[in-house]
C-alpha cells in the first residue's frame, strides 16, 4: 500500500512538472508580453533563466494570465508607501 501511495505521489509530481514546463515554454515565448511588459524585448538567455521559476509557479502565473493582470497584484506596505509608478 505504501508503495502505491509513493508511486501516485511521484506521478502527481511528474504531471505538475510536465504541465509547468509546457506552460513555461509557451508563456515565455508567446505570452511574455501579456504577463510582464518588461519581457517584451528580453533575450533568450533571460527567458531561459526564468524558465525554472515559471515552471514551478505556473498556477500563479496562469491565474494572472487568465484574469488579465498586467501589474503586480499584491499589496504590501512598501507598495502602498511608494504609490503608483
Buried (B, 14 or more C-beta within 10 A) or exposed (E): EEEEEEEEEEEEEEEBEEBBBEBBBEBBEEBBEBBBEEBEEBEEEBBEEBBEEBBBBBEEBBEBBEEEEEEEEEEEEEEEEEEEE
